Amino acid sequence: MANVKVHLREIIKYVLLLGVIIQSIFGIGIIVLWLSGSQSLWNGVKSVLGVCVGALLSYLFLRVCCEGKEQKMYLWGSAGIVSVPIVLHTCLDGGWELFRFAGVCSVILICLKGRKHLKQKGQRVVVSTLAILLVIAMSLAGSGAPSLAAGWMSRCSFPFLHKDVYNITPQLRERLDFDKLWEATCSTEGLYTIFYPSLIERYGSREAADEVCLELAKYCAQKNTKGAIGNLLWDVAAYHFPMLVSEIQLQGKGYDAITAVNYDDFTQRAGGLGTVYWDYGVVWNLLSLVLLLGSWKRRRGSGYLGMALLLVEISILCLTMEGAGYFDYKNLPVAEFFRMGLLLEGFSRFCVEKDE
């Protein structure tokens, strides 16, 4: 029985090693194709810088969360993170999402490092509080929602309100421009770009517009409670398992968002290799999650990672409140950092046990 366990561990170890190597080779090919198709020098430089930022964040995260490993382990893990399709797309695109993603990761790293070196409880509380506030600010910055009330309205009303718009109460209909509302419910961004500006024009203040948004959100939440909660949970699951949920969305199942737009942009710019790379990434992501069950064992002293998880959950909550249909895996692919961290822990443990 002991020999069976040893052989099984060896198989898992080499599957992990080979899986990351293949994904990294795909990633290098995608980077070359992406850079060769850049329309300007600045776009190429921006993509290179984005990949460098992603690699640096990956390396630092693994160094902080998986201490005591050999240098080659960190390099292997960093390659495994950056070469994940959703992470690589975020880095190559080099847009606002990368800035938000890098900001949240940087705050998490600084917070973890500070909590490990600060001995006084009061100091750790101050650092944690500042980290929470910074993560909230960065997650909400650049949001498509004009206000929190508008975001809540979108979460509760889209896409249900389009079919139910003629059934809203007479009192609520008197407080808004019905034609603008009907037009706005035809698209994800319509509630922000058409309906909300009409409220500002009608009432002349954001406070009054937000009151109407909250009333409409309350009405829609009561009419479509199950659907609104279900869509919210889909977005939460998507940020925890972005690769797998994105593939489900591409298959026309679940709760759709911006995934199809991102996928088309990625595969068109990366050529036919992009489609193969994405498919491999989905299979490898699922396989690696399964292998985690047999490779990871909690080590002592890793409880401080709970703070990192808390910051990530806060960021996810803020991002989901941007509105219904706004899930974008480029906003926060940080789940891949934790997945690779756990894989690295298991992989390194197998190597140590082999040597012993």
N, C-alpha and C positions, 0 to 999 in steps of 0.2 A: 504493500500500500504506500509505503514511504517513497519507493522508487517511482510509482505512478505520479505522485505529487511533484517530485523533482522533475520528471520529464514534462509534465504539464506546465510547470513554471518556465522551463526552458523554451517550450513552444510559444507561450505567451510573450516571453521576453523578445524572441526573434521576430514574432509577428508585429509587435510594437515598433521594433527597430526598423524593420522593412517597410511597414506602413508609412512611417514618417519620412523615410528616405524617398519613397515613390512620390509622396505628396510634395516633397520639397523639389524634386526634379520637375514635376508638373508646374510648380510655382515659378521656378526659374524661367521655364518656357513662356509662361504667361507674362512675366515681367518684360522679357525681350520683345514679345509681340506688342504689348501695350506701349512700350517706349518707341518702337519702330513706327507705330501708328499715331504718335503724338503730332498734333497739328502745329505746335509751336515749341520752341526751346523751353519756354517757361513751363509749359505743361509737362514736359519731360523731366525738368528739374524738380518740379513739384511732386511728381510721382516718386522719383528717387528719394527725395527727402521724406516723403510719407512712409516709404518702406523702411528707411533708416529709423524713423521715429517708432514704427511698430516693432522693429527688431530690438531697439533699445528698451522699450517698455516691457517687452516679453522677457528679455534677459534680466532686467532689474526685478521684475515680479518673481521670477523663479529663484533669484538669489535671495530675496527677502523671505519667501514662503517655503523654500526647499533648501535650507542651509546644509552645509557640510558635504555637498556633492562635488565631483570632479568637474573641471572646467568644460570638458567635452560633453558632459551631461547637460549643462546649461545651454551650450550651443545647439545641441540636438533638440532640446526642448523649445528653444527660441525659434528654430527653423520649423518645428512642428506647429507653433502658434501662428507665425506670420504666413505660412503657406496654406492655412485654412482659407478656402475661397472667400468667405464673407469678410475675414480679416484682411486678406490681401486686396480685395476690392476696395475696402475702406481706405487702406493706405495708398493705393494707386490713384484713387479718385482725388485724394488730398483736399476734400471740401470741408465745409463747416463741421460735418459729422466727425471727421478725424480730430479736429480741434477739441470738440466736446468729449470724444472718447479718450483722447490723450489727457485732457484735464482731469476727468474723473479718475483715471488710472493713476495719475500723478498724486492726486490727493490721497488715494488709498495707500499708495506706497509710502508717502511721507507720514501718514497717520500710523501705519504699522511700525515703521522704523522708530517713530517717536515714542509710541507706547512701549516698545521693547526696551528702550534705553532710559525712559523716565521712571524713577522709582516711587515718587510720591503720587498717591491716588488722585489728589487734586489736579496735578499737572496733566495726568492722563485724561481726566474728565474734560479739562479745557481743550486739549488737543482733539479729543473725540468730538466735542461740540462744534469746534471750528470746522472740522472735517465734514460734519453733517451739513452745516450751513453752506459750505463751499460746493458740496456735491449737489445740493438742491439748486443753488444758483446756476451752476454750470448745466445742469440737466434741463432747467427751464429756459435758459438763454437760447435764443434762436428758435423758440417754439413757434409753430404755425398758429397756435391759438392766441387771439388778441387779448384774452383774459382767462383767468381760472374758471369764471362762470361760463364763458363761451366754450371752454374745453369740456366742462361737465355737461353742458347742453349737447355738444357733439357726441359725447360718450353715450348719453341716454337716448338720443333721437335718431342717430344714423345707424343703419339705413331704413329703419322702420317708419319714420315719419312720412316718407314719400308716399306710402300707400295709405297712411292714416291722416294725411294733412287736412282733408275735408271734414274730419270728425272732431277737430279741436273745439273746445268750448267757445261759445259766443263772447264771453268775457275776455278770453285770451285773444281771440281774433281781433277784437276792437283795439288791442294794445299794440298791434304790429301790422306791417304791410303784408297782406296775405299773398299777393302775387309774387313778391320778393321771396317769401318763405317757400312757396311752392317751387319756384325756380331754383332756390338754393339747395333744396333737398335732392336734386337730381345728381349731385356730385359730392365727393368727400369734402372738398375745400369750399363748396358753395356757402355753407353756413358761416364761414369766416370772411369770404371775399364779397358776398352778395347780401346775405341777411344781416349780419352784424353791422356793416356800414349803414344799412337802411335804418337800423335802430338808432345809431349815432345821429344820423340826419334828422330823424323824427323827434328825438328827445334832447339832442344837443349835449349830452354828457354820457360818459362811459358808465357812471354809476347807475343811471336809469336804464341804460341798455342791458347792463348785467342783471338788473332786477327782472327784466322780461326773460332773459336767458334762463335764469333760475326757475321761473314759473314754467317755462316751456320744458325745461329738464325734468321738473317734478311731474308734469303731466305725462311725459313720455316714459319716465321711469315707472309710473303706476300702470301704464298701458302695456309696457314691454319689459317687465322686470326680468324675466328669465332670459330673454334675448340679450339685453344690455349687460347683464352679469356674465353671460356666456361669452360674449365678444371681448369683454374686459379680461376674462381669464385666458382667452386665446392669446391676447397681446402679452400678458404676463408670461405664459408658457413660451411664447415666441422669443422673448428676451433671455429666457433660461436655456432654451434649446434652439437657437436661431437657425442652425443648419437644417435640422430635421423638420422643424415647423415650416420653414421657407419652402422646402421640397413638397410638403403636404399642400401648401397654398398653391404652388405651381401646378399641382395635379388637379386643381379646381375644388379642393375640399377645405373644410375648416373656414376660417374667417380671413378673407383676403385683405391686403393692404398695399404697400408700395413695392412688394416683393417682385411682381412681374416686371415692373419698370426697371428695377435694379438688375434683374436677371438678363433682360434684353440688352441693357447697356453693357453689361459685363461680357456676355457671350459674343456680341457683335464686335466689340473692340478687341477681344482676344481670339477671334476667329473660331474655326471648328474645334480647336484644342480647348477652348473655354467650356464647351458643352461636355466633353469627355472629362475634363478636370472637375467640373461641378458634380457630375455623376459619381466620380470616384470619391470626391470629398464627402458626399452624402453617405455612401457605403462605408467609408473608413470612419466617419464620425459615429455611425451607429455601432460598428464593430468595436471601436475603442471604448464606447460607453459600456458595452457588454464585458469587455476585458477588464474594465475597472473593478468589476465585482470580484475578479480573481487575482487582481494585482495590488490592490491598495489595502493598507492596514494603518489605522490611525496611530500616529506617533505621539509620545508625550511632548507637551509644550506647544502643541499646535492649536490650543484653544484661542489664542489671540486672533486667529483667522476669522473668528466669529465677527469681529469688528469689520473686517473687509466685506464679509457677506452682508452685514447690516447696511453698509454704505451702498453696496450694489443694489440691494432691495429698495432702498430709498430712491436711488436713481431710476430704477425700473418703474416705481410708482409714479414719479414725476413724468417720465416719458409716456406712460400709458394715459396720463391725464391730458396729453397734448390733443387728444381727440380720437374718435373712432375712425378706423381705416388709415391711421398714420403710422403704423408699425413699419420701421425701417431698420433692417439689421445692421446698417452702417452706424446707427446711433450709439450702440453699446454692445459690441461683440466680445465683451469682457468674460462671458461665460467660458469661452475657449481658453482663457488664461487659467481658470480654475481646473478645467478638464485636463489640460496638459500638466498642470502642477501635480495633480493626483496620479497621472500616468507616470510622470517622472519619479515620484516617490516609489511607486510599485516597481518600475523598471530598475532603479538603482538598488532597491532592496533585493531583487532577484540576483543582481550582479554580485552583491556582497555575500549572499548565501551560497552562490556558486563558488566563490573564492574560498569560503570557509569549508 
